[in-house]
Amino acid sequence: MIRKALNNAFGLVLITLFLISCGSSGGVDSRPATFNDLVGSWKLTDTDGDEVIFIFENNGDINIYDYMGDSFDQGPDCYIGPIFAFTIADLGDGEFMLDGDSSSTVSGTISGNTLVLTDSIDPLIIVRDNITVTELSENICNF
């Protein structure tokens, strides 16, 4: 009987510890992104090690640059691009329109330094980067 009580108490402790560890870690909750959240530089590193920089401008322009010195490209320490350029407009409540096409929209959520943009197919997960437009333009590949 004592053994059963101890086993029950031990089980309760384990469950309590599990629930505490799964609870809030003091992290930042995600919320709908605003246009101001997007402005700046963001980095995408895919599973192949390819690094791409997204520059969101105050005017809604987005320019995408490919870093050549990553493990995927194995090139010099420079960027090519913009490899893609388009515009984004804030529709409110974390919804954005691309290139002025109302049929091309994405939803955006932000959590700390992570931005998730989701279209009807896949999420794009990018992380805030500290490269400036000036630094980027000074490191464009010359080949």
Buried (B, 14 or more C-beta within 10 A) or exposed (E): EEEEEEEEEEEEEEEEEEEEEEEEEEEEEBEEBBBEBBEBBBBBBEEEEBBBBBBBBEEBEBBBBBBBBBEBBEBEEBBBBBEEEBBBBBBEEBBBBBEEEEEEBBBBBBEEEBBBBBEEEEEBEBEBBEBEEEEBEEBEBEE
